[in-house]
């Protein structure tokens, strides 16, 4: 789930805009088209789900087919998505998850039953920021992210997951906190990597039920950055939410030549926290 996919998402976002315009013209001629995702882009007819708001509210558009918009105020292009509330992919959990997205963010599709949002990287990081949040259901959690030969730990409950994560060699962990996201209980833990990248590559924090590995970015990176993990029990499914809630330039931005800047994402942190607070989980 390399952050290099961020660039591909931005390119695909433009393709989605073109596909959507084509599908609208076809609709005017009584033609039909099928819903699509960012990964396949056969067409981009938006899919909708029941609104997370009061009864009678308009249905929500899926994040994967959100309308495109410029990343900068008054700018041009379509690399980001229009601000608004969107539903996440139905494969994440047995309930509908929705989130408020501000201007200047774009959908990131790592594949394999996971979905994310990244903030625009700006003029000096045109391939993307590598900074934002990721949603992915939890299948197996390794005993050691850097050594798959040690097998998997228990992942039956949120408590089991954070207990395993807190025990990982070469990682420092905060004391797990009990949290609630829209009434669903879970645990929050922050992790930092303490060794060099070469000692822990390849590596992942968990695999999804469909066996997709969720990598250790931005922790096992150069420079290394912390990551926060919210582990929720959503009607029997463990859902992981990874955030990059730190102010510095991200490892992916650094790869693009961005200089260290301890204040680069301070404003983005405010938006990120508001997005987490906006998460709604409905039937």
C-alpha positions as CSV (number, residue, x, y, z in Angstrom):
1,X,0.0,0.0,0.0
2,X,2.8,2.4,-1.0
3,X,2.1,6.1,-0.9
4,X,3.3,6.2,-4.5
5,X,-0.3,5.3,-5.3
6,X,-1.3,8.8,-4.3
7,X,0.0,10.1,-7.7
8,X,-2.0,7.5,-9.5
9,X,-5.1,8.5,-7.6
10,X,-4.7,12.1,-8.6
11,X,-4.4,11.1,-12.3
12,X,-7.3,8.8,-12.0
13,X,-9.4,11.6,-10.4
14,X,-9.1,13.5,-13.7
15,X,-10.1,10.4,-15.7
16,X,-13.2,10.0,-13.4
17,X,-14.2,13.6,-14.2
18,X,-14.0,12.9,-18.0
19,X,-15.9,9.6,-17.6
20,X,-18.6,11.3,-15.5
21,X,-19.1,13.9,-18.2
22,X,-19.4,11.2,-20.8
23,X,-21.9,9.3,-18.8
24,X,-24.1,12.4,-18.3
25,X,-24.1,13.0,-22.1
26,X,-25.2,9.3,-22.6
27,X,-27.9,9.8,-20.0
28,X,-29.4,12.6,-22.1
29,X,-29.6,10.1,-25.0
30,X,-31.4,7.5,-22.8
31,X,-28.3,5.4,-22.6
32,X,-27.4,3.6,-19.4
33,X,-24.1,3.2,-17.5
34,X,-23.0,1.2,-14.5
35,X,-21.5,2.5,-11.2
36,X,-17.8,2.4,-11.1
37,X,-14.9,2.8,-8.7
38,X,-11.6,4.8,-9.0
39,X,-9.7,1.6,-9.6
40,X,-11.6,0.5,-12.7
41,X,-13.1,3.7,-14.2
42,X,-15.4,2.0,-16.8
43,X,-17.8,4.9,-16.1
44,X,-18.3,7.2,-13.1
45,X,-22.0,7.3,-12.5
46,X,-22.1,8.2,-8.7
47,X,-23.4,5.5,-6.4
48,X,-25.5,6.6,-3.4
49,X,-26.4,5.2,0.0
50,X,-28.8,6.1,2.7
51,X,-28.0,9.5,4.3
52,X,-26.3,9.6,7.6
53,X,-28.5,12.5,8.6
54,X,-32.2,12.6,9.7
55,X,-34.8,10.7,7.8
56,X,-35.6,12.4,4.6
57,X,-32.1,13.7,4.0
58,X,-30.8,13.3,0.5
59,X,-28.7,10.2,0.0
60,X,-24.9,10.4,0.1
61,X,-22.5,10.0,-2.8
62,X,-19.8,7.5,-2.4
63,X,-16.3,8.9,-1.8
64,X,-14.9,6.9,-4.7
65,X,-17.1,8.7,-7.1
66,X,-17.1,12.1,-5.4
67,X,-17.2,15.1,-7.9
68,X,-13.8,16.6,-8.7
69,X,-12.7,20.1,-7.8
70,X,-9.6,22.3,-7.8
71,X,-7.2,21.7,-4.9
72,X,-6.6,25.4,-4.4
73,X,-9.2,28.1,-3.8
74,X,-9.9,29.9,-7.1
75,X,-7.6,27.4,-8.9
76,X,-8.2,25.1,-11.9
77,X,-7.9,21.4,-12.4
78,X,-9.7,18.5,-10.8
79,X,-7.1,16.6,-8.7
80,X,-9.1,17.0,-5.5
81,X,-12.8,16.4,-4.6
82,X,-15.5,18.9,-3.9
83,X,-16.0,19.5,-0.2
84,X,-19.0,17.7,1.4
85,X,-20.1,14.6,3.3
86,X,-19.4,11.3,1.6
87,X,-20.0,7.6,2.3
88,X,-17.0,5.2,2.5
89,X,-16.8,1.9,0.7
90,X,-19.3,-0.7,1.9
91,X,-16.6,-3.3,2.3
92,X,-15.1,-1.6,5.3
93,X,-17.7,-2.5,7.9
94,X,-21.3,-3.9,8.1
95,X,-22.6,-0.3,8.6
96,X,-22.5,2.8,6.5
97,X,-19.6,5.1,7.4
98,X,-19.6,8.7,6.3
99,X,-17.2,11.6,6.8
100,X,-17.1,15.4,6.1
101,X,-14.3,16.3,3.6
102,X,-13.0,19.9,3.4
103,X,-11.7,21.5,0.3
104,X,-8.2,20.6,-0.8
105,X,-8.3,16.8,-0.1
106,X,-8.5,13.9,-2.5
107,X,-9.6,10.2,-2.3
108,X,-6.9,7.6,-2.0
109,X,-7.6,4.1,-3.0
110,X,-4.9,1.6,-1.8
111,X,-7.2,-1.3,-2.9
112,X,-8.2,-4.5,-1.1
113,X,-11.0,-3.2,1.0
114,X,-9.3,-0.1,2.2
115,X,-9.9,3.6,1.5
116,X,-8.3,6.9,2.5
117,X,-8.1,10.6,2.1
118,X,-5.0,12.7,1.6
119,X,-4.5,16.4,1.7
120,X,-3.2,18.2,-1.4
121,X,0.6,18.3,-1.5
122,X,0.9,21.8,-3.0
123,X,3.1,23.1,-5.7
124,X,6.3,21.6,-4.2
125,X,4.8,18.1,-3.8
126,X,2.8,17.5,-7.0
127,X,2.7,13.7,-6.5
128,X,0.7,14.2,-3.3
129,X,1.3,14.7,0.4
130,X,1.2,11.2,1.8
131,X,-0.5,12.9,4.8
132,X,-4.1,12.1,5.9
133,X,-6.1,9.2,7.1
134,X,-6.8,5.6,6.0
135,X,-9.7,3.2,6.8
136,X,-9.2,-0.6,6.7
137,X,-10.8,-3.6,8.4
138,X,-8.5,-5.8,10.5
139,X,-7.8,-9.4,9.8
140,X,-4.4,-10.5,11.2
141,X,-2.0,-8.4,13.3
142,X,1.6,-9.6,13.3
143,X,3.6,-10.2,16.5
144,X,6.4,-8.3,14.8
145,X,5.8,-6.0,11.8
146,X,9.4,-6.5,10.7
147,X,9.4,-10.3,10.9
148,X,6.4,-12.2,9.5
149,X,8.0,-15.4,10.6
150,X,6.9,-14.7,14.2
151,X,3.3,-15.2,13.2
152,X,0.2,-13.3,14.1
153,X,-1.1,-12.1,17.5
154,X,-4.6,-12.1,18.7
155,X,-7.0,-9.7,16.9
156,X,-10.3,-10.8,18.4
157,X,-11.0,-7.5,20.1
158,X,-9.8,-3.9,19.9
159,X,-8.0,-4.5,23.2
160,X,-6.2,-7.5,21.7
161,X,-5.0,-5.5,18.7
162,X,-3.6,-2.6,20.7
163,X,-2.0,-5.0,23.2
164,X,-0.2,-6.7,20.4
165,X,0.8,-3.4,18.8
166,X,2.1,-2.1,22.1
167,X,4.4,-5.1,22.4
168,X,6.1,-4.7,18.9
169,X,9.9,-4.7,19.0
170,X,11.5,-1.6,17.6
171,X,8.4,0.5,18.2
172,X,7.5,2.9,21.0
173,X,3.8,3.0,21.9
174,X,1.6,5.3,24.0
175,X,-0.6,3.8,26.6
176,X,-3.8,2.7,24.8
177,X,-6.8,4.9,25.5
178,X,-10.5,4.0,25.4
179,X,-12.4,6.0,22.8
180,X,-15.8,6.3,21.2
181,X,-16.5,7.2,17.6
182,X,-20.1,8.0,17.0
183,X,-21.0,5.7,19.9
184,X,-18.8,2.8,18.8
185,X,-16.3,1.8,21.4
186,X,-12.6,1.2,20.7
187,X,-9.0,1.9,21.5
188,X,-6.5,4.6,20.4
189,X,-2.7,4.1,20.3
190,X,0.2,6.1,18.8
191,X,3.3,4.3,17.5
192,X,6.8,5.5,16.7
193,X,9.6,3.5,15.0
194,X,12.9,3.5,16.7
195,X,15.3,1.6,14.3
196,X,16.5,2.1,10.7
197,X,14.3,1.4,7.7
198,X,16.6,-1.3,6.4
199,X,15.9,-3.4,9.5
200,X,12.2,-3.5,8.9
201,X,11.4,-3.8,5.2
202,X,9.0,-4.9,4.0
203,X,6.6,-4.5,6.9
204,X,3.0,-4.0,7.7
205,X,0.7,-3.2,10.7
206,X,-2.0,-5.7,9.8
207,X,-3.6,-7.5,6.9
208,X,-7.3,-7.0,6.0
209,X,-9.8,-9.9,5.9
210,X,-9.0,-10.0,2.1
211,X,-5.3,-10.4,2.9
212,X,-4.2,-6.9,1.8
213,X,-1.2,-5.8,3.9
214,X,-1.5,-2.3,5.4
215,X,2.0,-1.0,5.5
216,X,4.0,0.7,8.3
217,X,4.1,4.2,6.7
218,X,4.9,6.8,7.9
219,X,6.6,5.1,10.8
220,X,9.1,2.9,8.9
221,X,10.2,5.7,6.7
222,X,13.1,8.2,6.3
223,X,12.4,10.5,8.0
224,X,10.3,8.4,10.4
225,X,7.0,10.0,11.6
226,X,4.4,8.8,14.2
227,X,1.0,7.3,13.3
228,X,-2.2,7.1,15.4
229,X,-4.4,4.1,15.2
230,X,-8.1,4.0,16.2
231,X,-9.4,0.5,16.5
232,X,-13.2,0.2,16.6
233,X,-15.6,-2.7,17.0
234,X,-18.3,-2.0,14.4
235,X,-21.0,-4.7,14.8
236,X,-18.4,-7.4,15.2
237,X,-16.0,-6.1,12.5
238,X,-12.7,-4.5,13.7
239,X,-12.1,-1.3,11.8
240,X,-8.7,0.4,11.9
241,X,-8.4,4.2,11.2
242,X,-4.8,5.3,10.7
243,X,-4.0,9.1,10.9
244,X,-0.8,11.0,10.3
245,X,-1.5,13.7,13.0
246,X,1.9,15.4,13.1
247,X,2.9,18.9,11.8
248,X,6.1,18.1,10.0
249,X,6.6,17.4,6.3
250,X,5.8,13.8,5.5
251,X,8.3,11.2,4.3
252,X,6.6,11.1,0.9
253,X,6.9,14.9,0.6
254,X,10.6,14.6,1.6
255,X,11.1,12.1,-1.2
256,X,9.9,14.7,-3.6
257,X,12.5,17.2,-2.4
258,X,10.4,19.1,0.2
259,X,12.6,20.6,2.9
260,X,12.0,19.8,6.6
261,X,9.3,22.1,8.0
262,X,8.0,21.5,11.5
263,X,4.9,23.6,10.7
264,X,4.0,22.4,7.3
265,X,0.8,20.5,8.4
266,X,-0.3,22.5,11.4
267,X,-3.4,23.8,9.6
268,X,-4.1,20.4,8.2
269,X,-4.0,18.9,11.7
270,X,-7.0,21.0,12.6
271,X,-8.9,19.7,9.5
272,X,-7.9,16.1,10.1
273,X,-9.2,16.2,13.7
274,X,-12.4,17.8,12.5
275,X,-12.8,15.0,9.9
276,X,-12.3,12.3,12.6
277,X,-14.9,14.0,14.8
278,X,-17.3,14.1,11.8
279,X,-17.3,10.3,11.3
280,X,-20.8,8.8,11.4
281,X,-21.6,5.1,11.5
282,X,-25.2,4.3,10.7
283,X,-27.3,1.3,9.8
